[in-house]
């Protein structure tokens, strides 16, 4: 007996009804459904409805049934999509196409693969390339190029079909037509079809043969009269009419239920907040419905690959169990993507890429502790100086040697795919690659085996081939147990208490085709029976209608922004108003990742001895500008994470110039500079700077590239020296690099004066050498008490130690920046004593006040928040926001 049941989408418990009324003898029953999710749903519902029955009917998806028949009965070998891709790629090369497309060849091969697939899926019988060619030639093309590409695809298609016939191969689109030949071996008495809305043309002969072969068939079909007209005409009526022609059915139509699903829509700021909101919504619904189980809930994401990792992370964070069903290919697996970074690293020697490789948790041969030390050491060593190939070559250590060994193996191009595969297998072994899931490694190694052919390809082409083929390998096993999280196709036929559809943006509903495909005008697609725009939109509307009606409660969610790109709600959901009133309870409060615990004990250990504060002028100035930044730098000794990039390095110039100035004036102590000294000192200064640059390059502190930058800028620095030293003729040189220290109650403050001179006027000149490009401080009273204290403190300290009136001391800044500036006077800035004398007598009291704060006040390290913009800890400071 053949029974056809048609249901509207909102009819509940269709599968339960099937189990109760139609399965008489489980041992001879076969259950067939379109997707793996429905298989699992059937098994669960079967045990719920028949707890006394331990025997389960045989269950298959339509695809796994065809494969099982062929594996048992057919001698033909089924090739994977990867092998299919490689065969097409080789046919293209044999056709000389690589000369025209070059690096685009793998993309062309993938587009032709999809074209062949579309042709087979859209045909109920045997595919005829000649019929397609005739329609292509008769079509009025605007551009001959598009026609020529399609004709090339047809040439390759004909050769591919002949190749498959010659070798007795089948691809995944052939399995249904081939299985028809062996359908007589299917010995089930009861066959049950469930979860079908549409039957693709290439599966129809297979399903028709099963129905005719079986003594008893029950077919559950979704056929809803309230869907839009395009859905009814192009999909539901088309499928229904075809089924009616197969045999004389005993038909039963189930009417619409009065029940209407409760449908809402929520908007969130970002993808992460959206998934967090989904978790909160689920928790609330479970609290409101204590009789619900996790199996009563599912989350559907039209763009599952882009949500997969976010869902895994956030569901795990909230300890919410979930089962993530098929939704990603090997191309999305992070453990594989790091292997492929070796090739671009060889071309760029980018520091960030190197760290991705070194710190990859899947490379077991690399010691993670050593990698972290390399990261820290190179960030300090190459900070603002850049990282190039020479720097990588100079690095030492076991981890680096392992990477160098792997890189050496993949050098050289072009090679045969066989050789590339062997090299890749060597790299995997050398790095000790172990992904999280064993089947990932098995599938990737199988992929390598399948692409190991004789064709010759360059390194870039090989990497491109790997990336394209990985897109063809799906990881099909579900992950975990709990709430079902899947793509749209895996949700067909699942009626739940709650269905949440995430990522409901304009780019996901309707979805934008992401496959690489050949250009076919829509009218030609329709003539050929391919999926055209009208049919694609009908399928999108059917999916949306089904999702809205199959479950009792339906919630759509969407983010306002994804990766800095603004998003809009799907145009198909404009009839739903965003639910804002219910949203506030589910907005998560932020939790600080870093807990800013300030330890006075650490501070005292570093700066206090026997109740006395010991601090230098630079440290004190840092404290006054931002107490919290001071604490991080000098107490915790925290080093900001900054990738090595070429930038200005005032500290490097400062070290070079200070080292030169230490010895430049040896022998000039207590002498007045004359005209005759200038040329000699200039020559010694230039030679000294050049030698210091060479020394730093020889020691590996700077790269050859950065050495050239410093060498080019030496001329400007020397010009500034000439301008400054000429302005200081008749000055008496006293001392350079002079350490100085002053004791007052509970405080010892130290400093180092770069240079001390006596001006022609008789005043002592305190010189501070600067190498940055920032404008010098004003050292007014307001400026001093804002934290710019260096030169005023040096004047105060020198005056106190040497018992000299502050009226007889002045300050001076020598600016040795490489920045070109025609206003040379700015490079030699004087601070007359009259400016500093205004607040000179207040300095000691100010220091005592600061000392008491540092020794006794509990919240002394609270940030200033004024200098956040230029702070080196910007971005990691919890007070910044």
Secondary structure, DSSP 8 states (H G I E B T S, - for coil): -EEEEEE-TT---HHHHHHHHH-S-GGGEEEEESSHHHHHHHHHHHHHH-TT-----EEEEHHHHHHHHHHHH--SEE--HHHHHHHHHHHHHHTTTHHHHGGGHHHHHHHHHHHHHHHHHT-SS---HHHHHHHHHHS--S-HHHHHHHHHHHHHHHHHHHHHHHHTEE-TTTHHHHHGGGGGG---SEEEEEEES---HHHHHHHHHHHHH-SEEEEEEE--TTS-HHHIIIIIHHHHHHHHTTS--EEEE----S---EEEEEEEEEHHHHHHHHHHHHHHHHHH-TT--GGGEEEEETTHHHHHHHHHHHHHHTT--EEE-S--BGGG-HHHHTTTHHHHHHHH--HHHHHHHHT-TTBTTS-HHHHHHHHHHHHHHSTTB---HHHHHH--SHHHHHHHHHHHHT-SS-EEHHHHHHHHHHHHHHHTB--SSHHHHHHHHHHHHHH--S-EE-HHHHHHHHHHHHTT-B--S-BSSSEEEE-SGGGTT---SEEEEE--BTTBTTB---S------HHHHHHHT---HHHHHHHHHHHHHHHHHHSSEEEEEEEEEETTEE--B-GGGTTS-B--TTTGGGS-----SS-----HHHHHHHHEETTEEEEEHHHHHHHHH-HHHHIIIIIS---------B---HHHHHHHHHHHHHHHTTT-TTEE--HHHHHHHHHHHHHHHHHHHHHHHHTTSS-HHHHHHHHHHHHHHHHHHHHHHHHTTT-EEEEEEEEEEEEETTEEEEEEEEEEEE-TTS-EEEEEEE-SSS------HHHHHTT--HHHHHHHHHHHHHT--GGGEEEEEEE--S---S-GGGGEEEE-HHHHTTTGGGHHHHHHHHHHHHHH-TTTT----SSGGG-TTTTT-TT--
